[in-house]
């Protein structure tokens, strides 16, 4: 089945959806939270452990805690019912672009992450803006690299802490992540003159 230029497959319950998600390769998975059989949040956890597909969680749960929970379990985006089909299509296009950019980033010969005129060299572990180096601590640099690999994603503190800890087997807790983020944002704004990292109140952070 083809929709809006995408090749699509549909599953009508949680068991079928999980099997499909884990047996085939997808760029984006639109996942309903309240599926029969296995709920979407459980499926999302399994997808995140076994697949690099982007996940849009589709749900009527509109509370901040629900949004944070969905993002913490691995969703890349969160759409609340009722929703506009045009908005959903735009979010799919956005995440498809992210997947393609990440594939380019992870190519063997690619080592530089870019966000505008900001660059992170993942081999020499240096950060520059307009070719001028920005001195960052190792944790600040890992945080920035993690976010630049996911330039369109809204990331919670828990996701950022997990990303940094998995990068070097460290144990940065949520309180320390907040401190590192604050320092990183200050240094980037001083160097660039712009708020490179923006806060989405009550949920998390994304690149500006």
LINKA-V212087 format. One line per field, one symbol per residue. ss: DSSP state (H for helix, E for strand, L for the rest). A space follows every 10 residues. Layout:
BEGIN
ss = ???
END
This chain:
BEGIN
ss = LEELLEELLL LLLHHHHHHH HHHLLLLEEE EELLLLLLLH HHHHHHHHHH LLLEEEEEEL LLLHHHHHHH HHLLLLEEEE LLLLHHHHHH HHHHHHHHHH HHHHHLLLLL LEEEELLEEE ELLLLEEEEL LEELLLLHHH HHHHHHHHLL LLLLELHHHH HHHHHHHHLL LLLHHHHHHH HHHHHHHHHH HHLLLLEEEE LLLEEEEL
END
